[in-house]
């Protein structure tokens, strides 16, 4: 009974966390430098009018009349931009370094505790749209729908349910389904797709037979959802694109600075057809791990505890004290050394690098992961700050075919808007200093 009472109290607390202001009000964001997500020049002294969930007007002080009944939110001294997108997030994980123990202890709490807490942390850090990777099917769909209904706070979610895999670990059966043959691949892909997911995920496609990938592609096409490939090794790139994958997630564990000719050819051919491959690479997890080994002070930032009961937060923190001994990141030093060259090679071949942080992996905390990924695309991938912000906003929205409703600060679109202290174009790391968060017109910060 004590456990049941504790869980009920925890769920109630999460439901009330970061309770938003109503979205049926007029609001005006006034004064900040607007980076609207389209890649165009910033707009100084901006004014953004919001009516309910939608943006109604965008302009400058002196050119737009602010209704007397509107709530005025000052953004003076801030950079104003669309809510961030993160296309590679593990909502069932919270940065704990012992994956097997985490699954055994906390996966049963994914739907009611872990995923809502992860969603809250991302939202408060300025992330208003998320592509969740490989979660238990019912939990993923349930949490997505509860966010949509504003029953819990969180970003707009795009979910895959379990990933399809050839040889998943025994403890991962709830979020990675083993595929035995082509008939099995089709049956499982169709079952997941018909459960209402937003996309299918195939883990390590080079391990699958041509018939198995064709079966998955057929099931996805018939149900009307795209399928994406989770890259484990370089061989996955050409195989996935040749089989019709809509895009790539992850950079894999290979350490060569050059991508294979087959991968470069597949990327180039897609770009030549004016269909560049969207690729969320999860580059910052390695860099973050490397830096935390030298300076663990960021782990004492209380923001990553938002929405978590103390017993779980303390368990995560205890696991992070063992960072030097974990083996979660294969050959991290070699992979880190090759990272920049690999990102440049992907871009040169025509891939569109998008923001996907792998939030939830060991030490990759949701309150920090997305801005770190944007920073990494600037430092290692060669993007300008403006290009990286585009990759985290309208570029990401376009990848998921949501660009008509989201991704830029434009009249008619959802009012998913954040404001950060300072000049994020000059210092992109300012994206960590979030002062204002609105999702669908509701203010959460």
Backbone torsions as a table, in degrees:
resi	resn	phi	psi	omega
1	UNK	NA	-40.1	179.8
2	UNK	-60.7	-39.8	179.6
3	UNK	-64.8	-43.1	179.8
4	UNK	-63.7	-41.4	179.5
5	UNK	-66.0	-39.7	178.9
6	UNK	-62.7	-43.9	-179.0
7	UNK	-65.9	-40.5	178.8
8	UNK	-62.3	-41.7	179.1
9	UNK	-65.7	-38.0	180.0
10	UNK	-65.1	-44.0	179.7
11	UNK	-62.5	-41.0	178.1
12	UNK	-63.0	-40.2	179.5
13	UNK	-65.3	-40.9	178.5
14	UNK	-65.3	-36.9	-179.5
15	UNK	-64.4	-30.3	-179.3
16	UNK	-93.9	-5.0	-176.5
17	UNK	-67.3	138.9	177.1
18	UNK	50.0	42.1	-178.9
19	UNK	-56.1	125.5	-173.4
20	UNK	-82.8	155.2	166.8
21	UNK	-68.0	149.7	-176.7
22	UNK	-59.1	150.7	-178.4
23	UNK	-94.4	4.9	-178.2
24	UNK	-96.4	28.2	-178.1
25	UNK	-116.6	160.2	171.8
26	UNK	-86.1	134.9	178.3
27	UNK	-135.6	153.4	175.5
28	UNK	-137.4	123.0	173.1
29	UNK	-94.5	122.0	-167.3
30	UNK	-130.2	127.6	164.5
31	UNK	112.6	-23.3	-172.3
32	UNK	-81.9	170.5	173.3
33	UNK	-84.1	117.5	-176.2
34	UNK	-90.4	123.5	168.4
35	UNK	-109.5	102.5	-162.8
36	UNK	-81.8	-2.1	176.7
37	UNK	96.0	-14.3	-177.2
38	UNK	-81.1	-12.7	-176.0
39	UNK	96.0	-1.7	179.5
40	UNK	-80.7	177.3	-177.9
41	UNK	-66.2	152.9	179.6
42	UNK	-69.2	158.6	-179.7
43	UNK	-116.7	114.4	-179.7
44	UNK	-76.3	157.0	175.3
45	UNK	50.7	48.1	-172.3
46	UNK	-76.1	155.1	171.3
47	UNK	-131.5	129.2	177.4
48	UNK	-125.3	120.4	178.0
49	UNK	-98.5	137.0	-177.0
50	UNK	-129.7	131.0	175.2
51	UNK	-122.5	107.2	-176.1
52	UNK	66.8	-122.8	-176.8
53	UNK	-86.6	-12.7	-167.2
54	UNK	-115.4	152.6	171.5
55	UNK	-80.5	131.7	-179.3
56	UNK	-107.8	-25.6	-179.2
57	UNK	-158.9	149.6	177.2
58	UNK	-136.8	130.2	179.3
59	UNK	-169.1	-151.0	-178.2
60	UNK	-124.2	159.5	176.1
61	UNK	-55.2	130.9	-179.8
62	UNK	96.0	-14.9	179.7
63	UNK	-110.2	-12.5	-178.9
64	UNK	-125.3	132.3	177.0
65	UNK	-84.3	125.4	-180.0
66	UNK	-93.3	121.4	-179.5
67	UNK	-57.0	142.9	-178.6
68	UNK	-63.1	-25.3	-177.5
69	UNK	-87.9	-2.6	-176.5
70	UNK	-78.3	143.1	169.4
71	UNK	-75.6	123.6	-179.6
72	UNK	-95.9	123.1	178.3
73	UNK	-110.9	113.2	-178.4
74	UNK	-74.5	130.8	173.9
75	UNK	-118.7	22.2	178.3
76	UNK	-55.8	135.3	179.4
77	UNK	76.9	9.7	-176.1
78	UNK	-119.8	160.8	167.0
79	UNK	-97.1	126.7	179.6
80	UNK	-105.6	134.8	-176.7
81	UNK	-155.4	167.9	176.8
82	UNK	-61.7	153.1	171.4
83	UNK	-54.6	141.3	-176.3
84	UNK	-73.9	152.3	172.1
85	UNK	-111.3	143.8	173.4
86	UNK	-131.0	113.4	-171.6
87	UNK	-94.7	16.6	-179.2
88	UNK	-156.0	84.4	-174.6
89	UNK	-130.3	139.8	177.6
90	UNK	-107.9	90.5	-173.9
91	UNK	-68.2	-20.0	-180.0
92	UNK	-84.4	0.6	-177.2
93	UNK	-127.7	150.7	-174.2
94	UNK	-130.1	27.7	177.2
95	UNK	91.8	1.4	178.5
96	UNK	-61.4	142.9	-173.6
97	UNK	-90.9	-8.1	179.8
98	UNK	-111.6	92.2	-173.9
99	UNK	-63.1	-41.4	-178.3
100	UNK	-64.8	-44.3	179.4
101	UNK	-66.9	-38.5	178.9
102	UNK	-60.1	-47.5	-178.8
103	UNK	-60.5	-43.4	-177.5
104	UNK	-66.4	-39.2	-173.0
105	UNK	-89.5	-40.8	-167.8
106	UNK	-114.1	-14.8	178.1
107	UNK	-59.8	-35.5	175.3
108	UNK	-61.7	-19.2	179.0
109	UNK	-98.9	10.3	-173.0
110	UNK	-58.1	-51.2	-172.2
111	UNK	-67.7	-39.8	-171.7
112	UNK	-94.3	-23.0	-173.3
113	UNK	-126.9	-59.1	-169.0
114	UNK	-67.4	-52.2	-176.9
115	UNK	-65.4	-41.3	174.1
116	UNK	-61.2	-38.2	178.1
117	UNK	-65.6	-44.0	178.2
118	UNK	-61.8	-41.7	179.2
119	UNK	-63.1	-42.2	178.8
120	UNK	-61.9	-45.8	-178.7
121	UNK	-61.0	-41.7	178.9
122	UNK	-64.6	-44.5	-179.0
123	UNK	-61.2	-45.6	-178.3
124	UNK	-67.5	-19.3	176.5
125	UNK	-90.4	7.2	175.2
126	UNK	97.8	7.6	-179.6
127	UNK	-94.8	114.2	-175.2
128	UNK	-107.4	-4.3	175.4
129	UNK	-145.7	138.7	-172.0
130	UNK	-142.6	139.5	167.6
131	UNK	-102.8	111.4	-179.5
132	UNK	-82.1	142.6	-174.2
133	UNK	-115.0	120.3	166.5
134	UNK	55.1	73.7	175.4
135	UNK	-121.2	159.9	173.8
136	UNK	-53.7	139.2	-168.3
137	UNK	-59.8	-55.9	-176.0
138	UNK	-64.5	-37.7	179.8
139	UNK	-64.6	-44.6	-177.7
140	UNK	-62.1	-47.4	-178.6
141	UNK	-66.6	-40.4	-179.6
142	UNK	-62.7	-47.8	-178.6
143	UNK	-65.1	-40.3	177.0
144	UNK	-57.6	-45.7	-177.1
145	UNK	-70.3	-34.4	178.3
146	UNK	-68.3	-34.7	174.6
147	UNK	-67.1	-44.4	179.5
148	UNK	-58.0	-38.5	-178.4
149	UNK	-83.6	3.4	-178.9
150	UNK	57.7	33.7	173.6
151	UNK	-83.9	-27.4	173.3
152	UNK	-135.4	151.4	178.1
153	UNK	-79.5	140.7	177.3
154	UNK	173.7	170.2	175.3
155	UNK	-71.0	160.7	166.7
156	UNK	-59.9	130.2	-172.7
157	UNK	-110.3	139.6	170.3
158	UNK	-120.1	119.4	-168.2
159	UNK	-120.5	150.6	178.4
160	UNK	-105.7	-17.9	-165.2
161	UNK	66.4	-155.9	-177.7
162	UNK	-67.4	146.3	171.7
163	UNK	-78.9	150.5	173.2
164	UNK	-90.4	129.1	-173.5
165	UNK	-141.4	159.6	179.7
166	UNK	-87.3	-37.8	-175.7
167	UNK	-144.9	66.4	-177.6
168	UNK	-73.3	155.1	176.1
169	UNK	-61.0	149.1	-178.0
170	UNK	-55.8	-36.8	-177.3
171	UNK	-76.9	-3.2	-175.7
172	UNK	-102.1	13.5	-171.6
173	UNK	-63.4	-21.7	179.6
174	UNK	-76.6	-21.8	-176.9
175	UNK	-129.8	2.2	171.5
176	UNK	-140.7	112.5	-176.3
177	UNK	-94.1	129.3	179.8
178	UNK	-74.4	134.6	178.4
179	UNK	-107.9	125.7	-176.2
180	UNK	-95.8	-38.0	-178.1
181	UNK	-158.9	-174.8	-175.0
182	UNK	-65.1	-42.1	179.6
183	UNK	-63.8	-41.8	178.0
184	UNK	-64.5	-40.2	178.9
185	UNK	-60.7	-45.4	-179.2
186	UNK	-65.6	-43.4	-177.9
187	UNK	-62.2	-44.0	-178.2
188	UNK	-72.7	-39.1	177.6
189	UNK	-62.8	-42.8	-179.5
190	UNK	-66.4	-39.8	179.8
191	UNK	-63.0	-44.2	179.5
192	UNK	-65.7	-46.0	-177.2
193	UNK	-61.6	-41.4	-178.2
194	UNK	-74.2	-10.9	176.4
195	UNK	-78.0	-5.8	174.4
196	UNK	102.5	19.6	177.6
197	UNK	-72.5	166.6	-179.6
198	UNK	-92.3	-20.7	178.2
199	UNK	-163.1	162.6	173.2
200	UNK	-103.6	148.4	-179.8
201	UNK	-124.6	127.7	177.9
202	UNK	-111.9	120.4	-176.5
203	UNK	-91.9	119.7	177.9
204	UNK	63.8	62.3	-172.8
205	UNK	-61.2	-23.0	179.1
206	UNK	-66.6	-16.7	177.3
207	UNK	-80.9	-13.2	-178.9
208	UNK	-89.8	155.0	172.8
209	UNK	-78.5	162.0	177.7
210	UNK	-59.0	-38.7	-179.8
211	UNK	-66.4	-37.8	179.9
212	UNK	-67.0	-43.1	178.1
213	UNK	-65.8	-38.4	177.8
214	UNK	-63.6	-37.6	179.0
215	UNK	-65.7	-40.7	178.0
216	UNK	-65.7	-44.4	179.7
217	UNK	-61.4	-39.2	179.0
218	UNK	-65.1	-45.3	179.1
219	UNK	-61.9	-42.7	179.1
220	UNK	-62.1	-44.7	-178.4
221	UNK	-65.0	-41.4	-177.5
222	UNK	-68.2	-34.9	179.3
223	UNK	-83.8	-23.6	177.2
224	UNK	92.5	33.8	175.0
225	UNK	-124.7	149.7	176.1
226	UNK	-78.6	163.8	170.2
227	UNK	-125.9	144.8	-177.8
228	UNK	-122.4	158.8	-178.8
229	UNK	-110.2	132.6	171.0
230	UNK	-92.0	114.9	-174.7
231	UNK	-80.7	122.4	172.9
232	UNK	-102.6	-37.3	179.9
233	UNK	-139.8	163.1	-177.0
234	UNK	-58.5	-30.7	-179.7
235	UNK	-61.9	-23.1	-178.6
236	UNK	-66.8	-26.7	-170.9
237	UNK	-64.3	-57.7	-178.0
238	UNK	-65.6	-39.2	-179.9
239	UNK	-61.4	-46.8	-178.2
240	UNK	-63.1	-47.5	-177.2
241	UNK	-68.8	-34.2	176.3
242	UNK	-66.6	-27.8	-179.6
243	UNK	-90.5	-1.5	174.7
244	UNK	99.7	17.9	177.6
245	UNK	-61.0	143.7	-179.2
246	UNK	-78.9	-17.5	-180.0
247	UNK	178.3	-178.4	-174.0
248	UNK	-124.3	145.3	174.5
249	UNK	-125.2	128.4	176.2
250	UNK	87.4	152.0	-178.3
251	UNK	-100.9	-8.2	-179.8
252	UNK	80.7	-178.0	-174.6
253	UNK	-108.7	4.8	178.9
254	UNK	-70.3	154.9	-171.3
255	UNK	-117.0	4.5	177.6
256	UNK	-70.4	139.2	177.1
257	UNK	-72.7	-21.6	-179.6
258	UNK	-103.2	136.7	172.4
259	UNK	-78.8	150.3	-178.0
260	UNK	-62.2	151.8	178.5
261	UNK	-54.5	-38.3	-179.6
262	UNK	-64.4	-38.4	178.5
263	UNK	-67.6	-45.5	179.8
264	UNK	-62.3	-39.8	179.5
265	UNK	-64.7	-43.8	-179.7
266	UNK	-63.7	-41.8	178.2
267	UNK	-65.0	-43.4	-178.6
268	UNK	-65.4	-39.8	179.9
269	UNK	-64.3	-39.4	177.8
270	UNK	-64.5	-43.1	179.3
271	UNK	-64.4	-37.6	-179.7
272	UNK	-65.8	-26.9	176.5
273	UNK	-86.0	10.3	-177.2
274	UNK	61.7	31.9	175.2
275	UNK	-130.8	64.4	-178.3
276	UNK	-58.4	143.3	-177.0
277	UNK	-75.5	124.9	172.5
278	UNK	-79.4	129.1	-172.6
279	UNK	-136.5	110.6	171.9
280	UNK	-94.2	116.2	-163.8
281	UNK	-97.8	-18.0	-178.0
282	UNK	62.2	42.4	-173.7
283	UNK	-72.2	-30.5	-168.9
284	UNK	-77.3	-16.7	-179.3
285	UNK	-59.7	-42.6	178.4
286	UNK	-65.6	-46.3	-178.7
287	UNK	-63.8	-43.1	179.4
288	UNK	-61.0	-45.5	178.2
289	UNK	-58.5	-44.7	-179.2
290	UNK	-61.7	-43.8	-179.2
291	UNK	-69.1	-38.0	-178.8
292	UNK	-67.3	-26.1	174.8
293	UNK	-64.2	-29.5	-179.6
294	UNK	-90.3	-31.7	-177.0
295	UNK	-148.5	102.8	-177.1
296	UNK	-90.1	5.8	-177.3
297	UNK	-57.0	-38.8	178.8
298	UNK	-56.1	-22.7	179.5
299	UNK	-70.6	-12.8	177.1
300	UNK	-90.8	-0.8	174.8
301	UNK	-65.8	123.3	-174.5
302	UNK	-71.3	-9.3	-174.4
303	UNK	-64.8	-27.8	-179.0
304	UNK	-75.1	-6.6	177.0
305	UNK	-90.2	-5.7	-176.6
306	UNK	-54.4	129.7	176.7
307	UNK	80.3	-2.0	-176.9
308	UNK	-101.0	138.1	170.3
309	UNK	-66.1	146.6	-176.3
310	UNK	-54.1	-35.0	-176.1
311	UNK	-65.0	-37.3	178.4
312	UNK	-75.7	-43.2	179.0
313	UNK	-59.0	-42.2	180.0
314	UNK	-65.9	-35.7	178.3
315	UNK	-66.4	-43.4	177.3
316	UNK	-60.8	-46.8	-178.7
317	UNK	-62.6	-39.7	177.5
318	UNK	-61.9	-38.9	179.4
319	UNK	-67.8	-32.8	-178.4
320	UNK	-71.4	-19.0	175.6
321	UNK	-70.9	-11.1	-179.6
322	UNK	-103.3	21.6	-177.1
323	UNK	-51.4	-45.4	-176.5
324	UNK	-61.3	-19.7	-175.2
325	UNK	-102.6	-3.3	-175.8
326	UNK	-78.1	155.0	-179.0
327	UNK	-119.7	19.7	-175.6
328	UNK	-65.5	-31.1	-178.6
329	UNK	-103.7	111.1	-177.4
330	UNK	-71.1	131.2	179.8
331	UNK	39.7	57.6	-174.0
332	UNK	-61.8	-37.0	-177.3
333	UNK	-65.7	-45.3	179.7
334	UNK	-66.8	-42.3	179.9
335	UNK	-65.0	-39.7	-179.7
336	UNK	-63.8	-39.5	-178.9
337	UNK	-65.9	-30.9	-176.9
338	UNK	-92.1	-5.4	-169.6
339	UNK	-58.1	-52.4	-176.1
340	UNK	-59.3	-45.1	-178.7
341	UNK	-63.4	-37.6	-179.9
342	UNK	-67.8	-40.4	178.3
343	UNK	-65.8	-42.5	178.2
344	UNK	-63.8	-37.9	179.4
345	UNK	-65.1	-41.1	179.0
346	UNK	-63.1	-44.2	179.8
347	UNK	-65.2	-42.2	-179.3
348	UNK	-62.7	-29.0	179.3
349	UNK	-83.5	-3.5	175.2
350	UNK	107.0	2.0	178.3
351	UNK	-69.9	147.8	173.8
352	UNK	-99.0	108.7	177.6
353	UNK	-73.0	128.0	-179.6
354	UNK	-120.0	163.4	-176.0
355	UNK	-86.3	117.4	174.8
356	UNK	-149.7	109.7	-162.7
357	UNK	-91.1	-14.6	-169.0
358	UNK	63.7	32.0	175.0
359	UNK	-52.8	135.1	-178.6
360	UNK	106.3	-22.8	174.7
361	UNK	-65.7	166.1	-176.5
362	UNK	-49.0	122.7	178.0
363	UNK	70.5	-1.1	179.2
364	UNK	-94.1	86.9	-171.5
365	UNK	-81.4	138.4	-174.9
366	UNK	-60.7	-29.1	-179.6
367	UNK	-72.5	-12.1	-175.8
368	UNK	-124.5	-21.4	-164.0
369	UNK	-63.6	-42.7	-171.2
370	UNK	-69.3	-45.8	178.8
371	UNK	-66.4	-31.1	176.3
372	UNK	-66.2	-36.6	178.3
373	UNK	-66.7	-41.6	177.2
374	UNK	-61.3	-44.5	178.7
375	UNK	-61.3	-39.1	-178.7
376	UNK	-67.1	-36.1	177.2
377	UNK	-65.4	-27.8	175.6
378	UNK	-77.5	-49.0	-174.1
379	UNK	-72.7	-40.4	-175.0
380	UNK	-107.0	-31.8	-176.0
381	UNK	-88.1	-12.4	177.1
382	UNK	83.1	9.1	176.8
383	UNK	-76.0	149.0	168.4
384	UNK	-75.1	165.6	177.1
385	UNK	-57.9	-40.8	-179.7
386	UNK	-64.5	-41.3	178.5
387	UNK	-66.6	-38.8	-179.7
388	UNK	-67.6	-39.2	176.9
389	UNK	-65.4	-39.2	175.2
390	UNK	-60.1	-41.3	179.7
391	UNK	-64.9	-23.6	-179.5
392	UNK	-97.6	1.4	-177.5
393	UNK	-132.1	-97.6	-174.9
394	UNK	-65.6	-35.4	177.2
395	UNK	-60.5	-43.7	179.0
396	UNK	-68.7	-41.5	178.3
397	UNK	-61.3	-39.5	178.7
398	UNK	-64.3	-37.8	178.0
399	UNK	-58.0	-35.6	-179.3
400	UNK	-101.1	17.5	175.5
401	UNK	57.5	36.8	178.9
402	UNK	-115.2	15.1	-172.6
403	UNK	-68.2	-20.3	-179.8
404	UNK	-79.3	-16.4	-178.7
405	UNK	-113.9	-14.5	-166.6
406	UNK	-155.5	176.9	170.8
407	UNK	94.7	-17.6	176.6
408	UNK	-143.9	158.7	177.0
409	UNK	-89.2	92.8	-174.3
410	UNK	-140.7	144.2	178.1
411	UNK	-55.5	137.0	179.6
412	UNK	95.3	-21.4	-179.2
413	UNK	-85.8	164.3	175.0
414	UNK	-58.8	143.3	178.4
415	UNK	-83.9	71.3	170.1
416	UNK	-98.9	100.3	-170.2
417	UNK	-140.6	140.9	173.3
418	UNK	-129.0	161.5	173.5
419	UNK	-135.5	133.9	-178.5
420	UNK	-121.4	148.4	-178.3
421	UNK	-71.7	127.3	175.7
422	UNK	97.8	-170.0	-175.1
423	UNK	-101.9	99.2	-176.7
424	UNK	-74.9	-15.0	175.0
425	UNK	-76.6	-35.8	178.2
426	UNK	-81.7	-38.9	-179.3
427	UNK	-129.4	92.2	-172.1
428	UNK	-63.8	-21.7	178.3
429	UNK	-67.3	-10.7	175.2
430	UNK	-62.8	-14.0	177.8
431	UNK	-61.6	-14.0	176.3
432	UNK	-78.9	-15.2	-175.4
433	UNK	-99.3	68.5	-174.8
434	UNK	-80.0	126.2	179.5
435	UNK	-105.6	-32.8	-175.9
436	UNK	-133.3	133.9	173.5
437	UNK	-134.1	120.4	171.5
438	UNK	-121.2	133.8	172.1
439	UNK	-127.4	122.6	-175.6
440	UNK	50.8	40.0	175.2
441	UNK	82.4	-8.7	179.7
442	UNK	-91.6	136.7	-177.6
443	UNK	-95.5	124.7	-179.6
444	UNK	-108.7	-21.3	176.8
445	UNK	-142.3	NA	NA
